[in-house]
Amino acid sequence: MGAKKILMLVGDFVEDYEAMVPYQILTMVGHTVHTVCPGKRPGDTVKTAVHDFVGDQTYVELTGHRFAINASFDGARAGEYDALCIPGGRAPEYLRLDPRVIELVQAFDKARKPIAAICHGPQILAAAGVLEGRQVIAYPACGPECTAAGGRFGEVNATASNALTDGNLVTAPAWPAHPEWMRQFLKVLGSRIEA
């Protein structure tokens, strides 16, 4: 079961908590997490955003932290990793336009390797065509994309704090779901945490 090597796909305006917290949790339990972004090199950073709800019809976006890139996107190969993690925020809306991102996600899914996606992250799964017939939850505004891609969106009573596993996919709607999302992802990874 040992330590796993996980690829985390990020971009500018990735949701701050959805990149930082999973990175820290996965690292804390002994996994190696390589953070990559198209057009960025190890040592570069991406801008993050904090999305919060203050009574408006949708979230507000505040400036987050800088998040470090520690590996090369160009050198990333699904065969060299045990799993993929896709945080949300606005980054997925443009990352899904990169053909290499799509190929990478398809390769992870074809190999049935664990894939964790949260918030807007399932936009990339939809664009990659890996949701057909599968249950998925995401930020509610992504529901139409998930459904159009053949995903079974909304069949689960999604709340901000739950997550869903369907085979190798672990999805969640937003950062309040981190405990459940990471618990389910660690289970799919075969990670063991002992007190």
N, C-alpha and C positions, 0 to 999 in steps of 0.2 A: 504494500500500500504506500509506502514511503512518500518522500517529497515529489511534487509534480512541478513541471515547467509550464507556466501559463502565459499566454499572449494576451495583453490588454490593448485594445484598439481605441485610441483617443484622437481628438482633434481640438482645434480652438473652439472655445465655448462649450466644451464638455461640462456636464453638471459637476460642480466641485465635489460634493459629497459622494456622488456616484462613481467617481474615479478614486478619490483619496481613501475612502473607507474600505472598499473592497481590496484595494492595493495593500492597505495596512493589515486587514484581517488575513488575507491569503499569505502575506509575508510572515505574519505573526505565527501562523501554524506550521511554518517551515517550507512553504512553496516558494519557488523562484518566479517572480512576475516580471516579464519584459514588457515595457510600455513602448508602443510604436505609434507613429503618425505619418501618413504620406507627406513627403516634402520636408520632413524634419529628421535630424540626425541625433545620435546619442549626445547628451549634453544640452540640447535645445529644450525649450519648454513650450507648453501650450497655455493659452489663457483659459481659465475656467470661469464658470458663471454659477451663481447661487440662485436657484429658482425657489420662490416661496409664495405662499398664498396669504393674501392680506384682505380678502373680501371682494376682490375683483372677479370678473368672469373667468379669468385664466391666471396663470402665475405671473409674477413680476420677476425681472432678471436684474440681479445685482452683480457687481464685480466680485470674482472669487480670487483664489490664489493662483500662483504659477505652478504647473504640474510638470515634473521632469520626464523627459524622454530618455530611456536608458538602453534602447536597442534600435537597430536599423529596420525600418519598415521594408525597404527593398530586399533585405536579406531574410525576411521572415518566411518560413515554410511551415505549413501545417504539420508535416511529418516530423518536425523537430520539437513539437509541443504536445502536451497532454490535453490541453483545454484552451478555450477562448473566452474572454470576458469583454462585453461591449457595454460600457456605461452610456447613459443618455445625455440629455441636454440638447443643444442645437447641433452639435457636431455630427450626429448621424445623418441629418438631412443633406449634408454635402459629402460626407464620407461614402454614402451609398452611390454616389455618382462616379466613383473611382473603380474602373473595371478590375483592378488588382485587388481591391477590398472585397469585391463580389466573389472573385475566384478563390480568395483565401477562406472566406466564410463557407463557400460551397465545399471546399476541400475538407474543412473541419467536419462539416455535416456528413459528407459522403463517408468519412472514416468513422462516423458515429461517436466522435469525441465530444465531451461535455462542452456546451456553449451556454454561458450565462449572459442574458441581456435584460436591461432594465430601462424603464421610462420610454424614451424615444429610440433606444437601441434596437427594438424589433423592426424599426423602419429598414434597417440594414438587412435583417433576416427576410423581410418581405421582398426587398429588391433582389436578394440573392435567390429567391424562389425556394426557400427551404421550409415554408410554413404549410404547404399543402396538406390538409387533413389533420393538422396538429392543433392541439389546444395551446393558446398563447394569451398572456395578459401583458398590458403595456399602459403607458399613459393613455387615458381615454381618447384623446385627440388622434391617436395612432390607430384606433380601432378600425376605421374604414380601410386603411391600407392593409392591415393584417387580414381582414376579411376578403378584400379584393385579391390578395395573394393566396387565398384558399385556406387561411387559418381559421380555426374555430375560436373566434374572439368573443368574449362575453358569455361563454357557457359556464363560467365559474363566477361566483359572487365575488368579484374583485373589490378589494378595499385597498386603501393606501398602504396597509401593513401586511398584505399577504403576498405569496409567491406561488408559482405553479411549475411543476415538473412534468414534462411529457417526453419520455425517452431521454435523449441526451440534452434536451432544451430545458433551461431553467429561466423563467421570465418573471418579472415583477413590474408593478405600475409606477413606482417612484421611491425616492430615498427613504421614506418612513418604513419601507419593507426590507431594509437592509438585514435585520436579524433573521427573518424568515428566508429571504433570498439567498443569503450566504450559508445558512444552515442547510438548505436543500442542495446548493451547489457543492458544498463540502461533502455531503452524502454521496452525490453522483460521482464526485472525484475519488471517493473511497477514503477520504481523510478521517483520521481518528483523533479525537481530542479527549484526553484523559485528565481528570482532576487529581 
